Amino acid sequence: MNSEKVIEVTGLTKKYKKLVAVNNLNLNVYKGDVFGFLGPNGAGKSTTIRMLLTLIKPTSGSIKIFGQELKPNRSNILSRIGAIVEKPDFYLYLSARKNLEILAKISGKEISKDKITEMLELVGLKDRENSKVKTFSHGMKQRLGIAQTLLHDPELIILDEPTTGLDPQGMKEIRDLIIFLSREKGKTIFLSSHILREIELIATRMIILNKGKTVIEGTVEDLLNSESLKVQIEVNDITKTLDLIKPTEWQLNYRSTEKSKIIFEIEKSKISGLTKFLINNDIEVSAVVPIRSLEDYFLRITEESSK
Amino acid sequence: MIALIYIELQKIFRKWRTYIGFIAIGILIPLAQWALYAEGMRGYQSMLTRQLGDSFISGGNVLNGFLLAFITLQGLYIHFPFLIVLVGGDLFSSESTAGTYRILLTRPISRFQVVTAKFIAGLVYTASLLLWLFLLSLVLSYILFGGGALMVFVQKIYIFASDDVFWRFLSAYGFAYLSLSMVCTLAFTFSSLVENAIGPTIATLAIIIVFTILSLLPFEVLDSFRPYFFTTYLDDWKLFFTDPIDYATVINSAVIVISHIIVLYLITLFIFLKKDILT
C-alpha cells in the first residue's frame, strides 16, 4: 500500500439543526486505493462526498486532499478531481458533446475536441454525441457522467453509485474501467456503492458508515478474513457426513443442510482441514462454495452498530 | 470568467423559454405598426383629445416612425418585466431543478464567478431583448414610415423637431435598460433562494404589481413611501421626452436603480456563498 494520503478527513461533522448527518468521521484514502465507501441509506455517504467536493460546508472537522487543506486550495484541488455525485445530471436541452464542451471549458485544463471525442467513444456514446441529453436513458446519462468525470484526466476519481441504472454488461464495463483506471493509470478511486458485491470485487480498502459514524475501516480482504465464513460443502452422502462430524469438533461449525449441501460457519483457515477430514473418511467432496460475502458482513455490522 | 459568461449565455439562448419574449415582441410590434398605419392619425389624435378634453387639434402629418416607436415603447414597456423575469427567475433555479449544480460547482471555478457570470448573462439577455424592441419599434418604424417631428403626451404635449428626437430615444432606451436590469436582478435574487423557476417568477411579478399599485394609489399617506418603491423609477425613461429635461431627477432615479442592482447582486452573492448544495 502506498503511504501517500490522497484524502485525509479528520473529525468531520455535519449537522442540520438537531440532525447529525456525519458525526466525527475520520478516514484516509491512499494513493492508488480503490476505496469502497459503504453504508445504508441515510448513513451520511452523500453528505460526506458533497463535503469532499465543497458542495456542502462542514460544521466542523478538517479535509485535506492531495496534502492540502480543501477550503483555501479549492480550485487547485478540484482541478485534479473527477466526480459523479449521486445521479448524473446534465443540461438536458444540450447535446452530449455540448455538455462535455461546457464542462471542458471550466475544468481548469486545456481539453481538445479530440479528447472529448475519445471520451465519448470510451463510454460508447459517439453515435449519439449530437443528441440532446433529454433523449438519453438513465444508463446513457450514467455513461456520460463517467465521460465528464474522466475528461480532464483527474488523479482522484469520486464515484457515487456509478453503476446505478446500467445493465449487467454496462455494470461490468464500468467495473473493468475502474480496475483499469486504478491498476493501469494509477488513479485513486473513491467509490460509494450500494452494490456491495461491486465493492468486494473492486475495492482494496473500505469503510462502513452508519448513522454518520465510522463502523469499521480496513482492507476488504482483512475485513472479510477476520470473520468466520459460511461455506456450502457439496458431498455425495449427507447422512454419513452428518454422522461422521457429530462426535467431532466440526459439529460446532455445522449450521444446516440443503439437499446435497451442508452449510458450515468456519474460519477461512480451517476450511482445508474440514475438507481433508471428510475426504480421509471416504466422503466425496464435489464443491466448497463460500456463501458469506461482504453483504452479510455489511448487514450484520450495520445492524450491530444501530443497536 | 469570459468562458463562464459565454457558457451562461449558451444556457440561456439554447432554451425555448428565452425566445418567448422575442416572439411576443416580434408579433406585437408589426401588428401595432400595421394598426397605426391603417388607422392613420385619427386614432392617435382621438387618444390625445380624450386626454386633453377635446381641446387639441393637430395640423400636418405627425404619424411617422418616431411616433410609432414612442407609442410601441410606451405600450410594451409595461409588460416588459414579465418577459424579463421568465429568464431572470430561471438563472439559478434551473440548475437546482436539473441537479446541474453538482457538475458545475465541482469544477475549479469559484461561486463568486458563477454568480457574476449568471448576473452578467442576465443583463446581456435583458439588453438583447431591449435591443430587439429598439430594432423593431424604432429602426423598423423609421424604415417603414420615415422620420419627422415627434409629438408626444407626457403630462402635457411636447413637440420635438426631427433632429432632436433620436438622442432622446437612445437615452430613454439607456434608462429603460437600467430599470429592466433591476427587474432582472430581483428575479435573479429570488432564483438563488429556491429550487424551481415558478417561485421567483411569480414573486418578482407580484412585487412589481403590488409596488405599482401602491405607487399609483392617490393617498397622501403613501407619498413618503413612494421613493422606496423601485417601480416608481421604472418609467422614468419618459423624462427624456420632456422639455427641459429634469436631469436632477433622472440622475437621482438612475442612482437609486443602480443601487438596487448592486445591493440585490450582493445579497445574491452572500446567499450563494453560504448555500449548501443539496439538490
Interface residues (C-beta under 8 A of the other chain):
Chain A: R50 L53 T54 L55 I56 K57 R74 S75 N76 I77 L78 S79 I81 A83 V85 E86 K87 P88 D89 F90 Y91 L92 Y93 L94 K98 I102 L103 K105 I106 S107 G108 Q148
Chain B: A3 L4 Y6 I7 Q10 K11 R14 K15 W16 A98 G99 T100 Y101 R102 I103 L104 L105 T106 R107 P108 I109 S110 K274 D276 I277 L278
